[in-house]
């Protein structure tokens, strides 16, 4: 991460701006693994694929590294409920035929 910090500081210097002293200072590879794991789920990959990509040996470890946004979970629940309601209406229409 020190190379990324150095590149950031160089870019700030070239732009004539002062670098944020906290930017990329405490970032570790582990942090990136957490972030990537969560983003894979947000992209719609299933747990088995994410587990294989990230190299987690168990699903419990995968769960520990996954930090989904509450808003995204709520949107997914809403989508599933709408899908369920749509299917229920379609079934009722079929029964009326």
Secondary structure by P-SEA (a helix, b strand, c coil): caaaaaaaaaaaaaacccccccccccccaaaaaaaaaaaaaaacccaaaaaaaaccccaaaaaaabbbbaaaaaaaaaaaaaaaaaaaaaaaaaaac
